[in-house]
Amino acid sequence: MAALTVPILEVTSLNTATLAYGSGNVAGTIDGSYGAELTPLKKDSKYLIQLNIVTGATITISAGTGLQAAQADLSTGALTGSRTYYIFLESGRYLNTYGTNKGKILITSSQADTTILAFELP
């Protein structure tokens, strides 16, 4: 099995309605062994990450490898089950710029029942 490719809903402009679930953009389940990969649609993108936590989990977003890279991984700590959480993410801090995962942001969950959906903001 491979890492989940995070579904991305592109919000094209401010102050407009954007159809999410009815257009086939549904949250995917983060793979328990391989995690998830978010591949930004544009350079220096901003994302609102939606996490649906079922049984309680810790989410980790790996620090990137570029010039803007974060100093350390982003870890949420223990999140309560049966809740939806959001993380505002700047792609440059977590984007891998070389190696096997070039062009991807790596996300893992301590539980295999966590779902994720990304909204690319204008």
For each residue, the residues with C-beta under 8 A, 3 or more apart:
1: 31 33 34
2: 31 34
3: 31 34 35 36 37 106
4: 28 29 30 31 34 35 36 37 116
5: 28 36 37 39
6: 28 36 37 38 39 107 116 117 118
7: 25 26 27 28 116 117 118
8: 25 38 39 41 47 118 119 120
9: 18 20 23 25 117 118 119 120
10: 41 120
11: 18 119 120 121 122
12: 16 18 122
13: 16 122
14: 122
15:
16: 12 13
17:
18: 9 11 12 119
19: 22 23
20: 9 23 25 117 119
21: 25 26
22: 19
23: 9 19 20
24:
25: 7 8 9 20 21 117
26: 7 21 117
27: 7 50 52 115 116 117
28: 4 5 6 7 36 115 116 117
29: 4 112 113 114 115 116
30: 4 35 36 107 108 109 112 114 115 116
31: 1 2 3 4 34 35 36 112
32: 109 111 112
33: 1
34: 1 2 3 4 31
35: 3 4 30 31 106 107 108 109
36: 3 4 5 6 28 30 31 106 107 108 109 116
37: 3 4 5 6 101 104 105 106 107
38: 6 8 47 49 104 105 107 118
39: 5 6 8 103 104 105
40: 43 45 47 91 95 103 105 120
41: 8 10 45 120
42: 45 120
43: 40 91
44: 90 91 92
45: 40 41 42 90 91 120 121
46: 88 89 90 91 120 121
47: 8 38 40 88 89 91 118 119 120 121
48: 86 87 88 89 118 119 121
49: 38 86 87 88 89 107 116 117 118 119
50: 27 84 85 86 116 117 118 119
51: 59 79 84 85 86 87 114 115 116
52: 27 84 114 115 116
53: 56 57 79 80 81 82 83 84 85 111 114
54: 57 81 82 111 113 114 115
55: 81 111 113
56: 53 78 79 80 81 111
57: 53 54 78 79 81 109 110 111 113 114
58: 75 76 77 78 79 109 110
59: 51 75 76 79 85 87 107 108 109 110 114
60: 73 74 75 76 107 108 109
61: 73 74 75 87 89 94 105 106 107
62: 73 94 96 105 106 107 108
63: 69 70 71 72 73 74 93 94
64: 68 69 70 92 93 94 95 96 97 105
65: 69 95 96 97 98 99
66: 69 92 95 96 97
67:
68: 64 90 92 93 95
69: 63 64 65 66 92 93 94 95
70: 63 64 73 74 93 94
71: 63
72: 63
73: 60 61 62 63 70
74: 60 61 63 70 87 94
75: 58 59 60 61
76: 58 59 60 79 85 87
77: 58
78: 56 57 58
79: 51 53 56 57 58 59 76 83 85
80: 53 56 83
81: 53 54 55 56 57
82: 53 54
83: 53 79 80
84: 50 51 52 53
85: 50 51 53 59 76 79
86: 48 49 50 51
87: 48 49 51 59 61 74 76
88: 46 47 48 49
89: 46 47 48 49 61 93 94 105
90: 44 45 46 68 93 94
91: 40 43 44 45 46 47 94 95 105
92: 44 64 66 68 69 95
93: 63 64 68 69 70 89 90
94: 61 62 63 64 69 70 74 89 90 91 105 106
95: 40 64 65 66 68 69 91 92 103 104 105
96: 62 64 65 66 99 101 102 103 104 105 106
97: 64 65 66 102 103
98: 65 102
99: 65 96 102
100:
101: 37 96 104 106
102: 96 97 98 99
103: 39 40 95 96 97
104: 37 38 39 95 96 101
105: 37 38 39 40 61 62 64 89 91 94 95 96
106: 3 35 36 37 61 62 94 96 101
107: 6 30 35 36 37 38 49 59 60 61 62 116
108: 30 35 36 59 60 62
109: 30 32 35 36 57 58 59 60 112 114
110: 57 58 59
111: 32 53 54 55 56 57 114
112: 29 30 31 32 109
113: 29 54 55 57
114: 29 30 51 52 53 54 57 59 109 111
115: 27 28 29 30 51 52 54
116: 4 6 7 27 28 29 30 36 49 50 51 52 107
117: 6 7 9 20 25 26 27 28 49 50
118: 6 7 8 9 38 47 48 49 50
119: 8 9 11 18 20 47 48 49 50
120: 8 9 10 11 40 41 42 45 46 47
121: 11 45 46 47 48
122: 11 12 13 14
